[in-house]
């Protein structure tokens, strides 16, 4: 079956993408608008998450929260919203015959409108309470060390200080820039979706255009690499991340390759898994991560170890990266990982929500460049060779792209030993 989605731009500038999946029993409508820390500053940090709350609080046709919640409950399905680094998304997962009603409600939620001051303040209070229940994790701290003064270093939900000081005028200006129709991407996936496109086009195409100032162009991060960064900690366990960062937008084929490298390193049958879990002091919490941003990509391995086992963990990880660069490791796991990757993509085809998210995220990341369809992605997956992956590993795992972030006591000799250990493997 051909899983190539279709795309059109409505007269008001909204981009509509759709894919007909006749074999599934549900439909999904997901909207993506530019938002998140990628578009924020230290002054308005947290505004995107607050707007996510506000757009699901009241609308013109539903002037109270209870009215809107009753309209959502009346649909055969559910709604979900979230704020990522570079987008605010709102998703309706509904029965196929509820697509038209969901599109009408989605258009209500997307419309830019003034909010009563009491609604703004109540949602601000709720978000502040949400912040109080969260602690900044190692990933957020690592991002601050790596990105420094770039927006990607900001806390994803903002800070108590930035949210309390956020002015109504700044909130409304960000709202107009993010939710202007020409900034919005809507993805529709499900059985017989083309039969509903007329009503979907009508309600989404009726969203009024405004005179909003668009968001400023996202700056390309300028990494200061190689970098070693330590956070003082007296905890019994140590967290360490060994990673590589590159600026600029990667070709889609390279992003696919990073996904395969990530799966290859963390596969339970890989030599690294055996060494890390049982050969280096039993590092139980071990992960391999890829952060794909608008104009940067970050690939890193994290481990949560005893202090005495940290250096052995670092040796295991860097030795496996060296084997990838030499071409010894990748042929051992490529076909297994290729089959797993294909399975995950094809399994997601049973979930309209997963497919809508995948198509929308690809559209957001692609920007002005054409995004790969699922059919094209599966074709590229079959074409990638061990030699090509080895070359990409050599381009990525370089000393000038490297960073090491870890926590521990303030011991200069310990820091010097770790630096020598890592740098000797990427000379």
C-alpha positions in Angstrom: 0.0 0.0 0.0 1.2 3.5 -0.8 1.4 5.6 2.4 2.2 8.9 0.7 0.2 11.7 2.3 -1.3 14.6 0.4 -0.8 18.2 1.1 -2.5 21.5 0.1 -2.4 25.1 1.3 -5.8 26.7 2.0 -6.5 30.3 0.9 -5.8 31.6 4.4 -2.3 30.0 4.4 -3.1 27.0 6.6 -1.3 23.8 5.5 -3.5 20.7 5.4 -2.0 17.3 5.1 -4.0 14.1 4.9 -3.6 10.3 4.6 -6.4 7.8 4.0 -5.9 4.6 6.1 -8.9 2.3 5.2 -7.8 -0.5 7.6 -8.0 1.5 10.9 -11.1 2.1 13.1 -10.3 5.6 14.3 -9.4 9.0 12.9 -7.1 11.7 14.1 -6.9 15.5 13.5 -3.7 17.1 14.8 -2.8 20.7 14.6 0.8 22.0 15.0 1.7 25.6 15.5 5.2 27.2 16.1 5.9 27.4 19.8 8.0 26.0 22.6 11.4 27.2 23.7 12.7 27.4 20.2 10.7 30.6 19.7 10.9 32.0 23.2 13.2 34.3 25.1 14.2 34.5 28.7 11.6 37.2 29.1 8.6 35.3 27.8 9.8 31.8 28.7 6.8 29.5 29.3 4.4 31.5 27.1 3.9 28.6 24.8 2.8 26.2 27.5 0.5 28.8 28.9 -1.1 29.3 25.5 -1.6 25.6 25.2 -3.7 25.8 28.3 -5.6 28.9 27.2 -6.6 27.6 23.8 -8.2 24.7 25.6 -10.0 26.8 28.2 -12.6 28.8 26.3 -13.5 29.7 22.7 -15.9 32.2 21.1 -18.6 29.5 20.7 -17.9 28.0 24.2 -17.4 30.9 26.5 -16.9 28.8 29.7 -14.6 25.9 30.4 -17.6 23.7 31.1 -19.1 24.5 27.7 -15.9 23.5 26.0 -15.4 20.4 28.0 -19.0 19.3 27.3 -18.4 19.8 23.6 -15.2 17.7 23.8 -17.0 15.0 25.8 -19.8 14.9 23.2 -17.3 13.6 20.6 -16.6 9.9 20.4 -13.0 10.1 21.3 -10.6 12.3 23.3 -8.4 15.4 22.9 -4.8 15.8 23.9 -2.4 18.8 23.8 1.3 19.3 24.5 4.1 21.7 24.1 7.3 20.5 22.5 10.6 22.3 21.9 9.4 23.7 18.6 5.6 23.2 18.4 2.4 23.4 20.3 0.1 20.5 19.2 -3.6 19.8 19.7 -4.9 16.3 18.7 -8.4 14.9 18.4 -8.5 11.1 18.3 -12.1 10.3 17.3 -14.5 7.9 15.6 -14.4 8.2 11.8 -17.9 9.6 11.7 -16.9 12.4 14.1 -14.2 14.0 11.9 -16.4 16.9 10.8 -17.4 17.7 14.3 -13.8 17.4 15.5 -12.6 19.7 12.7 -15.2 22.3 13.8 -14.1 22.2 17.4 -10.4 22.2 16.4 -11.0 25.4 14.4 -12.7 27.0 17.5 -9.6 26.1 19.6 -7.1 27.4 17.0 -8.8 30.8 16.5 -6.9 33.7 17.9 -9.1 35.7 20.3 -8.8 37.8 23.5 -9.0 36.0 26.7 -10.8 37.3 29.8 -8.3 38.4 32.4 -9.7 35.9 35.0 -9.1 33.0 32.6 -5.5 34.1 32.0 -4.8 34.4 35.7 -6.4 31.1 36.6 -4.5 29.2 33.9 -1.3 31.1 34.9 -1.9 29.9 38.5 -2.4 26.3 37.3 0.8 26.3 35.3 2.7 27.7 38.3 1.3 24.8 40.4 2.4 22.4 37.6 5.9 23.8 37.8 6.0 23.4 41.6 5.5 19.7 41.2 8.3 19.2 38.7 12.1 19.1 39.2 14.5 20.0 36.5 16.1 16.7 35.2 19.5 15.9 34.0 18.5 16.4 30.4 17.4 20.0 31.0 20.6 20.7 32.9 22.6 19.1 30.1 20.8 21.3 27.5 21.7 24.4 29.5 25.3 23.5 29.6 25.4 22.7 25.8 23.3 25.5 24.3 24.2 28.2 26.8 22.5 31.4 25.6 20.5 29.7 22.8 16.7 29.4 23.3 17.1 25.6 23.4 18.7 26.0 26.8 15.5 27.5 28.4 13.3 25.4 30.7 10.5 23.9 28.5 7.7 25.1 30.8 9.3 28.4 31.8 10.2 29.5 35.3 8.1 30.9 38.1 9.8 34.3 37.6 9.2 34.4 33.8 5.6 33.3 34.1 4.7 35.7 36.9 6.3 38.6 35.0 4.7 37.7 31.6 2.7 40.7 30.3 -0.7 40.3 28.7 0.5 42.2 25.6 3.5 39.9 25.2 1.2 36.9 25.6 -1.2 38.2 22.9 1.6 39.0 20.5 3.0 35.5 20.7 -0.5 34.1 20.3 -1.1 36.0 17.1 2.3 35.0 15.7 1.9 31.3 16.5 -1.8 30.7 15.8 -2.0 32.8 12.6 -3.4 30.4 9.9 -0.3 30.7 7.7 1.7 29.3 10.7 -0.6 26.3 11.3 -0.2 22.7 10.0 -3.1 20.3 10.4 -2.8 16.6 9.7 -5.9 14.4 9.1 -5.5 10.6 9.1 -8.1 7.9 9.1 -10.4 5.7 7.1 -12.3 7.5 4.3 -10.7 10.7 5.3 -11.1 12.2 1.8 -14.9 12.1 2.2 -14.6 14.6 5.1 -12.1 16.9 3.4 -14.9 19.3 2.2 -16.1 20.1 5.8 -12.5 20.1 7.1 -11.4 22.6 4.5 -14.5 24.8 5.1 -14.0 25.2 8.9 -10.2 25.5 8.8 -10.2 27.8 5.8 -12.6 30.1 7.6 -10.0 30.9 10.3 -9.4 34.7 9.9 -6.0 35.9 8.9 -4.5 38.8 10.9 -1.7 41.2 10.8 0.6 39.3 13.2 4.3 39.8 13.3 5.8 36.5 12.5 8.2 34.9 15.0 11.8 35.9 14.5 13.9 33.4 12.5 15.2 30.6 14.8 19.0 31.2 15.4 21.3 28.4 14.6 23.1 27.3 17.8 26.8 27.9 18.0 28.3 25.1 20.0 31.6 25.6 21.9 32.9 22.1 21.4 34.6 19.9 22.5 33.1 20.7 26.0 33.4 19.1 29.4 30.9 20.3 32.0 30.4 19.2 35.6 27.7 19.9 38.0 28.6 19.7 41.7 26.7 16.9 43.4 27.1 14.8 46.6 24.6 12.1 45.5 25.8 8.5 45.8 25.1 7.9 42.1 26.6 9.7 39.2 24.9 10.7 35.9 27.1 11.1 32.8 26.3 11.9 29.2 28.7 11.5 26.3 27.4 13.1 23.1 27.9 14.9 19.9 26.1 18.0 18.5 26.1 19.4 15.0 24.5 22.7 13.8 22.4 23.1 10.7 19.5 21.1 9.3 20.4 17.5 8.6 19.1 15.8 5.4 16.2 13.5 6.1 18.3 10.4 5.2 20.8 11.4 7.9 18.1 11.8 10.5 16.9 8.3 9.6 20.5 7.1 10.0 20.8 8.6 13.4 17.7 6.7 14.4 19.4 3.4 13.3 22.6 4.3 15.1 20.6 5.0 18.2 18.7 1.7 18.0 21.9 -0.2 17.2 23.7 1.1 20.4 20.8 0.3 22.7 19.6 -3.0 21.3 19.5 -5.7 24.0 21.6 -8.0 21.8 24.3 -5.5 21.2 27.8 -5.9 22.8 27.4 -2.5 24.4 24.2 -3.5 26.3 26.0 -6.6 27.7 29.1 -4.7 28.7 27.2 -1.7 30.3 24.7 -3.8 32.2 26.9 -6.6 33.4 30.6 -5.8 32.6 31.0 -2.2 33.9 29.6 -2.4 37.4 26.0 -3.1 36.4 24.9 0.3 35.0 21.2 -0.4 35.0 19.9 3.0 33.9 21.5 3.5 30.5 20.0 5.2 27.4 20.7 6.4 23.9 19.0 9.6 22.8 18.6 11.7 19.7 17.3 15.3 19.9 16.3 16.7 16.4 15.9 20.4 16.5 15.2 23.0 13.9 18.8 23.8 13.1 20.8 21.3 15.2 21.0 17.6 16.0 22.2 16.1 19.3 23.1 12.4 19.8 24.1 11.3 23.3 24.4 8.3 25.6 23.5 8.6 29.3 24.3 6.3 32.2 23.5 6.4 35.9 26.4 4.7 37.7 28.3 4.3 41.0 31.2 6.7 41.2 33.7 3.8 40.9 32.0 2.6 37.7 31.7 5.8 35.8 35.0 5.6 34.0 34.4 2.0 32.9 31.0 3.1 31.6 32.6 5.9 29.6 35.2 3.4 28.2 32.5 1.0 27.1 30.5 3.7 25.3 33.5 5.3 23.6 34.9 1.9 22.6 31.6 1.0 20.9 31.6 4.4 19.1 35.1 3.7 17.9 33.9 0.3 16.5 31.1 2.0 14.6 33.6 4.4 13.1 35.9 1.6 12.0 33.1 -0.3 10.4 33.4 -3.3 12.6 30.2 -2.9 14.7 27.4 -1.8 12.3 27.3 -4.9 10.0 26.8 -7.0 13.2 23.4 -5.4 14.0 22.2 -3.6 10.9 19.8 -6.1 9.5 18.3 -6.8 12.9 17.8 -3.1 13.7 16.6 -2.4 10.1 13.8 -5.0 10.7 13.0 -3.5 14.1 12.8 0.0 12.7 10.5 -1.2 9.9 8.3 -2.9 12.4 7.9 0.2 14.6 7.0 2.3 11.5 4.5 -0.3 10.2 3.0 -0.9 13.6 2.4 2.8 13.9 0.2 2.5 10.8 -2.4 0.9 13.0 -2.6 4.1 15.0 -3.9 7.2 13.3 -2.6 9.4 16.2 0.9 8.1 15.8 0.9 8.6 12.0 -0.6 12.1 12.3 2.1 13.0 14.8 4.9 11.5 12.6 3.7 13.3 9.5 3.2 16.6 11.3 6.6 16.4 13.1 8.3 15.8 9.8 6.6 18.8 8.2 7.7 21.0 11.2 11.3 19.7 11.0 11.4 19.9 7.2 10.5 23.6 7.1 10.9 24.8 3.5 12.3 21.5 2.4 9.9 18.7 1.2 9.3 16.1 3.9 9.6 12.4 3.3 6.4 10.4 3.2 6.2 7.2 5.2 6.5 5.2 1.9 9.7 7.2 1.1 11.0 6.6 4.6 10.6 2.8 4.3 12.3 2.9 0.9 15.2 4.9 2.3 15.4 2.5 5.2 15.9 -0.4 2.8 18.5 1.5 0.8 20.8 2.5 3.7 24.0 0.4 3.7 26.5 -0.4 6.4 29.1 1.7 4.5 26.8 4.7 4.5 26.0 4.4 8.2 29.8 4.0 8.9 30.5 7.2 7.0 27.7 9.1 9.0 29.1 7.7 12.2 32.6 9.1 11.3 31.1 12.5 10.4 29.3 12.6 13.8 31.6 11.0 16.3 34.4 13.5 16.0 36.3 15.3 18.7 35.2 18.7 17.4 31.5 17.7 17.9 31.9 16.1 21.3 30.6 17.0 24.7 30.7 15.3 28.1 28.3 16.4 30.9 28.4 14.8 34.3 27.7 15.4 37.9 30.1 14.8 40.8 32.2 16.3 43.6 34.4 19.3 42.8 37.6 17.4 42.4 39.9 18.9 39.7 42.0 15.7 39.4 38.9 13.7 38.7 37.9 16.1 35.9 41.3 16.0 34.4 41.3 12.2 34.4 37.9 12.0 32.7 38.9 14.5 30.1 42.1 12.6 29.2 40.2 9.4 29.1 37.6 10.6 26.6 39.9 12.7 24.5 42.4 9.8 24.0 39.6 7.9 22.2 38.8 10.8 19.8 42.3 12.1 19.1 
